[in-house]
Amino acid sequence: MKIVEEKNRFVLYDDEEEVGEMTFVDRGDIFVINHTYVNPNYRGQKFAEQLVASGIEKARREKRKIFPTCPFAVREFALKPDYKDVLAESLS
């Protein structure tokens, strides 16, 4: 399994097969995480968490914030206080 950054998304691959993704909209100094999906056959293995964590790492590297709108990403931010450093309180 590997996660690859592509244009405005992180993709989870099992060999060459795409089995999950986390997409975001680039709004300058803020990324809006708007979608997270993992193929049902791969769920329960923390791959969605790893996809969101990839976005967190990108935001930290690029000194940006994240505004999650995807329900899964919203939950991840609520459950993981160590993500607060990249949480944007609003889109403005």
C-alpha positions as CSV (number, residue, x, y, z in Angstrom):
1,M,0.0,0.0,0.0
2,K,1.2,3.5,-0.8
3,I,-0.1,7.0,-0.6
4,V,0.7,9.3,-3.5
5,E,0.1,13.1,-3.7
6,E,-1.5,14.1,-6.9
7,K,-3.1,17.4,-7.9
8,N,-5.4,18.4,-5.1
9,R,-5.7,14.9,-3.6
10,F,-3.8,12.1,-1.9
11,V,-4.4,8.6,-3.4
12,L,-4.1,5.2,-1.7
13,Y,-2.8,2.5,-4.1
14,D,-2.7,-1.2,-3.6
15,D,-0.1,-2.0,-6.3
16,E,-1.5,-0.2,-9.3
17,E,-5.1,-0.2,-8.1
18,E,-6.6,3.0,-6.6
19,V,-8.4,2.1,-3.5
20,G,-8.9,5.4,-1.7
21,E,-8.5,9.1,-1.8
22,M,-8.6,12.3,0.2
23,T,-9.4,15.4,-1.9
24,F,-8.9,19.1,-1.0
25,V,-9.4,22.5,-2.5
26,D,-6.4,24.8,-2.4
27,R,-7.6,28.3,-1.3
28,G,-4.2,29.9,-0.9
29,D,-3.1,29.7,2.7
30,I,-5.9,27.2,3.5
31,F,-6.7,23.6,2.3
32,V,-10.3,22.6,2.4
33,I,-10.5,18.8,2.9
34,N,-13.8,18.0,1.2
35,H,-13.8,14.3,0.6
36,T,-12.3,11.1,2.0
37,Y,-13.1,7.6,0.6
38,V,-11.7,4.1,1.0
39,N,-12.9,1.1,-0.9
40,P,-15.1,-1.0,1.4
41,N,-12.7,-4.0,1.0
42,Y,-10.0,-1.9,2.6
43,R,-11.9,-0.3,5.4
44,G,-11.0,-0.9,9.1
45,Q,-7.3,-0.7,8.4
46,K,-6.8,3.0,9.3
47,F,-6.2,4.0,5.6
48,A,-8.6,6.9,5.8
49,E,-6.7,8.2,8.9
50,Q,-3.5,7.9,6.9
51,L,-4.9,9.9,4.0
52,V,-6.0,12.7,6.3
53,A,-2.6,12.6,8.1
54,S,-0.9,13.0,4.7
55,G,-2.9,16.3,4.2
56,I,-1.8,17.4,7.7
57,E,1.8,16.8,6.9
58,K,1.5,18.8,3.7
59,A,-0.1,21.7,5.5
60,R,2.7,21.7,8.1
61,R,5.4,21.5,5.5
62,E,3.9,24.4,3.6
63,K,2.9,26.4,6.7
64,R,-0.8,26.4,5.8
65,K,-4.0,25.7,7.6
66,I,-6.8,23.2,6.9
67,F,-10.5,23.7,7.0
68,P,-12.2,20.3,7.0
69,T,-15.7,20.0,5.5
70,C,-15.6,16.2,4.9
71,P,-17.4,14.5,7.9
72,F,-14.5,12.1,8.3
73,A,-11.9,14.8,8.4
74,V,-14.0,16.9,10.8
75,R,-14.1,13.8,13.1
76,E,-10.3,13.3,12.8
77,F,-9.7,16.9,13.9
78,A,-12.1,16.5,16.8
79,L,-10.4,13.3,18.0
80,K,-6.8,14.3,17.5
81,P,-5.8,17.4,19.5
82,D,-2.3,17.4,17.9
83,Y,-3.9,18.5,14.6
84,K,-5.1,21.8,16.1
85,D,-1.9,23.6,14.9
86,V,-3.2,23.4,11.3
87,L,-6.9,23.9,12.0
88,A,-8.4,26.9,10.3
89,E,-11.3,28.3,12.3
90,S,-12.9,29.8,9.2
91,L,-12.3,30.2,5.5
92,S,-11.6,33.9,5.7
